[in-house]
């Protein structure tokens, strides 16, 4: 997912994300930690498309780890505050 603006009119709550690594302490089916579907690496690629060559490299793994340690590096308004822990099968 990419974004090229700061205005977000969509609501990202209550989705299942396969990359979500949070936890559910009260076991209500929703994660206790918000999930940010936009990664720092995707924001960098959006500004400089040539960095796509680094996809799946050690540098992008370091960015992912840094992003988890300092979550303020990604946009706050692009977050799912109630991510589902399991996918819903209809």
C-alpha positions as CSV (number, residue, x, y, z in Angstrom):
1,X,0.0,0.0,0.0
2,X,1.3,3.4,-0.8
3,X,0.1,6.9,-0.2
4,X,1.0,10.2,-1.8
5,X,-0.9,12.6,0.5
6,X,-1.6,13.3,4.1
7,X,-5.4,13.4,3.9
8,X,-6.8,10.0,4.8
9,X,-10.6,9.6,4.6
10,X,-10.6,5.8,4.9
11,X,-11.1,3.7,8.0
12,X,-8.7,0.8,8.3
13,X,-10.0,-0.8,11.5
14,X,-11.1,-4.4,11.9
15,X,-9.2,-6.1,9.1
16,X,-7.1,-9.2,9.1
17,X,-3.5,-8.6,8.1
18,X,-1.2,-11.6,7.5
19,X,1.9,-9.6,8.6
20,X,0.4,-8.6,11.9
21,X,2.6,-9.8,14.8
22,X,0.7,-8.3,17.7
23,X,-1.0,-10.0,20.6
24,X,-4.5,-10.4,22.0
25,X,-4.3,-10.4,25.8
26,X,-8.0,-10.2,26.5
27,X,-8.8,-12.8,23.8
28,X,-11.5,-10.8,22.1
29,X,-10.3,-11.6,18.6
30,X,-8.8,-8.2,17.9
31,X,-5.2,-7.3,18.4
32,X,-4.1,-5.0,21.3
33,X,-1.4,-3.3,19.3
34,X,-2.3,-1.2,16.2
35,X,-1.1,-2.4,12.8
36,X,0.5,0.0,10.3
37,X,-0.1,-1.4,6.8
38,X,2.3,1.1,5.3
39,X,5.9,0.4,5.9
40,X,8.7,2.8,6.1
41,X,10.3,1.1,3.1
42,X,7.2,1.7,1.0
43,X,7.3,5.4,1.8
44,X,11.0,5.5,0.7
45,X,10.2,3.6,-2.5
46,X,7.3,6.1,-3.2
47,X,9.8,9.0,-3.0
48,X,12.6,7.2,-4.8
49,X,11.5,4.3,-7.1
50,X,15.1,3.2,-7.7
51,X,15.2,1.8,-4.1
52,X,12.9,-1.0,-5.2
53,X,16.1,-2.8,-6.1
54,X,16.7,-3.3,-2.4
55,X,13.5,-5.3,-2.0
56,X,14.1,-8.3,0.3
57,X,17.6,-7.1,1.1
58,X,19.3,-6.9,4.5
59,X,18.7,-3.1,4.4
60,X,15.0,-3.5,4.2
61,X,15.0,-6.0,7.0
62,X,16.9,-3.5,9.1
63,X,14.2,-0.8,8.3
64,X,11.5,-3.2,9.3
65,X,13.2,-3.9,12.7
66,X,13.7,-0.2,13.2
67,X,10.1,0.5,12.4
68,X,9.0,-2.0,15.0
69,X,11.3,-0.4,17.6
70,X,10.3,3.2,16.7
71,X,6.7,3.0,15.3
72,X,6.5,6.8,15.0
73,X,8.4,6.7,11.8
74,X,5.3,5.7,9.8
75,X,2.1,7.8,9.3
76,X,-0.1,7.6,12.4
77,X,-3.3,8.1,10.4
78,X,-2.7,5.0,8.4
79,X,-3.2,2.4,11.1
80,X,-5.7,-0.4,11.9
81,X,-6.4,0.1,15.6
82,X,-8.4,-3.1,15.9
83,X,-6.8,-5.7,13.7
84,X,-8.3,-9.2,13.6
85,X,-6.1,-12.0,14.9
86,X,-7.6,-14.6,12.5
87,X,-9.1,-14.3,9.1
88,X,-12.8,-14.6,8.8
89,X,-14.0,-17.5,6.7
90,X,-17.5,-16.9,5.2
